[in-house]
Amino acid sequence: EIAGAYPLERVAGDTGLAPSEIEWLSDCLAGSSKAWIKTGIGWNRRRNGAMSMRAVCSLAAVLGIADHLHFESGDHFGLDNDWLSQPERLGDRAREPIRHIELGRELEAGHFRGAVVWGHNPAVVLPESGRVQAGLARDDLFLVVHELVLTETARLADVVLPATALPEYTDVFKSYGHRVLQISRKVCDAPAEQRSNLRTFASIAQRLGMDEDLCRLDEEELLTGFMNHHRSRFTDGEFERLQRGEPVKLQPRSGLTRGTPSGRIELASDQCDEQGQGRVAAYVPDDGCSMAGRFWLHPTPSVATHNSTYSHSGRHVRRAGSPRVWVHPEDARELGLTAGQDVRLHNEVGSLTLSLALNDDAPRGMVRVEGFPDPAQTSEGLSTNALTRSTASDLAAGFCQFSARVDLSPA
């Protein structure tokens, strides 16, 4: 019944693929005894990401290759973060956390009088960044930023606390998209005023008169305790390699399920139905967070400026070149736009002025912006997320960075 609702012609129209391409993929999957499906990451950055993942998992189950479906998430690490954060110390002082995608609206509503930011650049990386910047710049907000470089958020701070660089502190790092851990140990001392996250917060705890054991925290001692707490996840050889600073892949957690009550891929899910998803996976178009622009905005990674911190490195900024928006030549021609001219990307959330570049590889109806353009190089003083909305994704309630639509016009 479900499959009958998706004839070849409809699927071709929904996906933009030719019917022959869809038939070729179907034949490959049906005829292969060793099919392997790898989902990648970032599904929760679209409005329909969870439903799309359900569809892929359902396909794997129908093909009988559920064990050949490969996905990784932060949950796969299974590390006990509560061992570090010790939430029980808060007792009845604990507060319901606010999702970071809601920060702009929370600041605008005046819900905070003080904020401490570390390891983060919310003025650039959060949705509706124009609203976030305005909120962080409020006269009645006392803002403290602990940072290594003078980011856009740090420039708005009342107090900037200098942070340590990677060689100047000891920590354990998780990989992105895999289950690999690696310990990085301090190799040199930091300048006198720079402190690691741990030393900064231990010093604050001391001045607030908090428990003495919090004020005496030592990075090596904390790391040793944390790793010993997870000792059962490693063989003796793996644990020794980890202590030597080698990367080690964690063993899967025993009893890890697929996140369903049955522990199996559920073609019909009562749990999803209760959350408004429907019992069976179906095609749900991305609604673009209710934006009406002609073009999909596709923010892609940049090989030169991997994250917003690199926008403060002259070497990386020079390699990236001036901020550009890539457009298909036919779309540009229809709008009367030419390569090299400044164009304005705009929607219901905000606007951003960039130089136009043409690329035949860009799908029609989509514009591409690489990385986070340095706000100092745009007339608005903003970056890509000035155009993204704080609407949450369908199940994970994440940031829908890839579900934004914009219009283009001459600047």
N, C-alpha and C positions, 0 to 999 in steps of 0.2 A: 504493500500500500504506500509506504513512504517512498520507495524507489520509483514507483510509478508516477509520483508527482514531479520527477526530475527527468523529463525526456532530454535527449541529446541536444536538441535545439535550445531548450531553456538553459541548460548548463553552459552551453557555448555563449549565450547572451550574458549570463551572470558573471562568467569568468573572463570574457574577452578572448578566449582561446578558440581556435578553429575546431570544428567537429572532428576532423581527422587527427588533430593533436590529442584530443580527449580519448578517442578510440585507441590510439597508439599507447597511451599511458595505461588504459584499462587492460589492454592485451598484455603489456609488460608485467603488470602486477598479477594478473590472473595466471599467466603462464610461467611465472618464476617460482621455483621452490626455495629460493634464498632471498626473497625480497626483504629489504631493510628500510624502515622509515625513521628518519631523524628529524625531529621537529625544530631544532634550533631554539632560540630564546627570544623574548620580547613580545610574546603573544598577549600579555596583559596590557600592552601599550596601544591596543586597539579597542574600540567600543565592543566589538563582537569577538574578542580574542578567545574567551572561554568556550563559546559555542563552536568556534572554528576548531579548537583543540578537541572538543568532544567528537566532532565529525571525523577528524583524522584517527582518533582512537577507535571509533566505531568501524572505520574502514579496516583498520588492522585486525579487529576482532572478527569481522565478517570474512576476511581473507585467511583467517586462521594463523596469523603471524603476530599475535599479541605480544609474544616474548621477543619479537624482533622490532619492537617500537622503542626507540631510544630517546629519552628526554632526561634533562638534568634541571634541578632547581636548587635554590638555597636550602630548601627543606631536606634535601638529600644528605647534607652534611650532618644534620641531626646533632649539632653541638649544643650543649646546655648553656645558652647565653644567660639564663637566670643565675647560674653559678657566679658569673661575673657581675651582673647588675644588682643581685641581691634585693629584689623588689620587696621582700618581707620587711626590710628595714623601714620602709615608708609607712607601713601600718595603715591607719585611717587617713594619712595625709596623701595617699595615692590618688591621682587624678586620671580620668579617662584621657588617653592620648588623642591628639588631633592629627589627622592624616596630613602629610606634608602638602598634598595637592590642594588642601583647603586653606593653606597659610595666608594667601593673599586676601581672601575674604575675611579671615579672622582678624588680620591686622587692620584691614579697612574698617571693621566694626569696632576697633578699639579694645579688643579683648585682652591685650597684653600691655603691661607697663614696663616690662624688662625682658630681654632675650639674650641668650648666650649661644653663639654659633661656632661650631668647630668641624673641620673636615667637610665643609659644605659651602656652596655658593648659591644660596636661594635666590638672590637677586637676578640670577641668569638662568638657572636650571629648572626652576619651578614654572608651572603653567601660569598664564596671565601675569607674566613677569613685570609688566608695567604697573600692575596693581601691587605686586609684592614690593617693588622698589619704593613706590609711594608710601606703603605701610611701614617699611623699615626706616624711612626718612622722617617719620613723624617726630615732632618736637617733644611729645610726651612719652616717647619710647626710649628707654636706656638700653643701648645695644652694645654688647661686648662680643668681639670676634677674635678667635684664636686661630691664627693663620700663618702660613709660610710665605705667601706672596700677598701683595695688596690687591685683592680681588674687588669686584664691584660691590660685594657685600661689605668687605672691610672698609672701603671708602666711605660707607654710610655710618660706620661705627663711632660711638662715643669713646670707646677704648679698644685698642688693638693689642692683643697679647701675642708676641712672636712665638711661633711654633718651631719644632725641630724638623730637620730634613731626614729622609729615610736612613742614611748611614749613622744617624745620631741617637737612635733609640732601638730597643729590642721589641719585637712583636711577632705574632704569627699571622700569616696571610692566607686567605681562601682564594681559590681561583674563581673565575667567572664562567659558569656553564659546565663546570666539571667538579669532581670531588677531590681536588688536589690541595694539600696543605703544605706550607713551607715556613720554617722559622728563619727570620732575618735578625741577626744580632748586631748590636751596636758596634761600630768599628772606630768611631772617633767621638770626642766630646763636642757638644754644641757650644756656641758662644755663650757668655755668661748669662744673658737675659732670656735666652730661648729655653723653653721647657716642652716636654712631651705632653700629650693629652693627660696621661696618668699623673705626672707631677703637677700639672696645672690644677687639676681637680682635687688632688690631695692637698694642695696649698689652700685652695678655697675652703675645703672641708675644715682645715685647721683654723682658719680665721673665723669660720662660723661656729666653732666650738663643737664640732661633731665628734663622733666616736674616735678615740685615739688610734684604733687599728686602721681606720680609713686614712688617717694623716701619715701613717708610716708605710704605706704601700710601696713595694719595690717591684720593678718590672720583671726582673728575673724570677723572683719569688712567686709573683702572680702567674707568670707563664708556666712555671714548673707545676704549680697547683692545678692549673687549668688542663694541662696536658695529662697529668696523672689522673685527673677526674675522668678522662676519656681513654684511659689506657687499654680498655678491652677492645677498642676499635682497631688496634694495631697488633701485628705480630711482633715478636722480639726484634727481628731484623728491621722491620719498618720503623719501629720506635727509635732504634739506634740511628738509622739513616736520618730521621727527622731531627734528632738532636745534633747531627753533624751539619744541618742546614740544607739537606737534600730535599727535593720535592717528593712527597709521598701521596699516593691516592688512597683515600679512606675506603675501607671495606663497606659494602652496603649494610645498612642497619638491619638486624634480624627482625623479621616480622613486618618489614616495610610493605605497605599496601599501595594500591594505586589511588588512594584517597577516597575510596568508595566504601560504603558499609559492608559490602560483600568481599572487598579486597580484589575484585575482578573488574574488568571493563564492563560497564553496564550499558547495554544498548537502550534500555528503558530505565530511567533513573527517577525514583520518587523524590529523592533528595533535591535534584535539580528542579523538578516540577514545583516543589514547595518554595524554591527561591525564584520562581518566575521564569525559569529557563525553558520549560516544556520537558516532557518525559523523554522525548526522543530528539536526537540531534537533527537540526534542520538548517537550511540556509537562511541566515539573517544578515541582510545588507548592513554595512557600516553606515551609520547615520551621520557621520562627520560631526558628532557632537552638536547636531542641529544647526550647523553652519551652512550657508547657502552659496558659497563661492563656486566659481567655475572649475577651479583646479584643486586637486589633492596636493597638500603640502607634505613633502617627504624629506624630513631631516635625516641625513645619512652621516655615518661616522666619517671623520676626516683623518687621513694618515698623518697629517701634520699637527693638528690640534685635537688630540684624542678626547680631551675634556676641557672645561672652561679654564682650568688652571694654566693650560698651555698657551692661552691667549695673552698671558703675561710674560711669555718668553719671546724676546725679539727674534731669536733664531727660528723658532717654530712659526711665528707670525709671518716672517719673510718667506718661509717655505710655502705657507698656505696661500699667500698672495692676498689681494684685496677681496673682500666678501663678495660673492656672486650668487645669483640664482640661475640655475640651469633650466632651460625651456626647450621644447621641441621646436625646430624651425618653422613648421607649419602653424603651430599655435601662435608664435611670435608674429608671423606674417599676417594672420587674420586680425591681430590686434594692432597692426601697424607699428610694431616694435622692432628695433634693430640691435644687434650685438654691441655691447659697450655702453649703451645708454643706461642711465639710472631709471629704475622702475620701482613702483610702490606696490608692495604686497599688503593687502588689507582685508580685514573681515570684521565681524561684529565685536571682536575682542581688542584688536589693535592694528598697528601698521608698522611696516619696516621697509626702509629704502635700501636697495642693493643694486649692483651693476648686473646687467643682463648678459648671460652667456648662452650660446646655442649648442645643442647636443642632439644628434640623431638617435642616440641610445635612450634618451628620456622618453618614456611613453607619452603619448598625447593625453592631455588632460591632467598631467602631473607636473609639478615644479619641484626641483631638488635644491636643497641648501645643505652644504657640507659642514659638519661640525657645528660649533657655536661661534658665529661671526663675532669678532671683538666689538662689544658695544661702543667702544671709543671710535670705531671706524664707521658708525652709522649715524645719520643725522638725528635719529630719535634717541640715541644713547641706549638702545635696547638690542636684544638678540632674538633668535628664532622663537623662543617661547613667549614673546610678546603676542604671538599669533595663535597660541594653543589655549584650550579651555580647561577648566578644572573639573569638568565632567568625569565621573569615574567609569572604569571599564566594567564589563557586565557581571563578573563574579568576583574577581580579585580586588575590585575597587581601586585599581591602579591608575596611573597617569596615562591618558590616551594621547601620547605625543604624536602618533601616526594617524590620528583621526581628526585632522584639521583641514578645512577647505579655505581657499583664499581667492581673491580676484587680483588681477594685474592691471596696472595703468601707468602711464608715463609719470615720472616724479615731477 
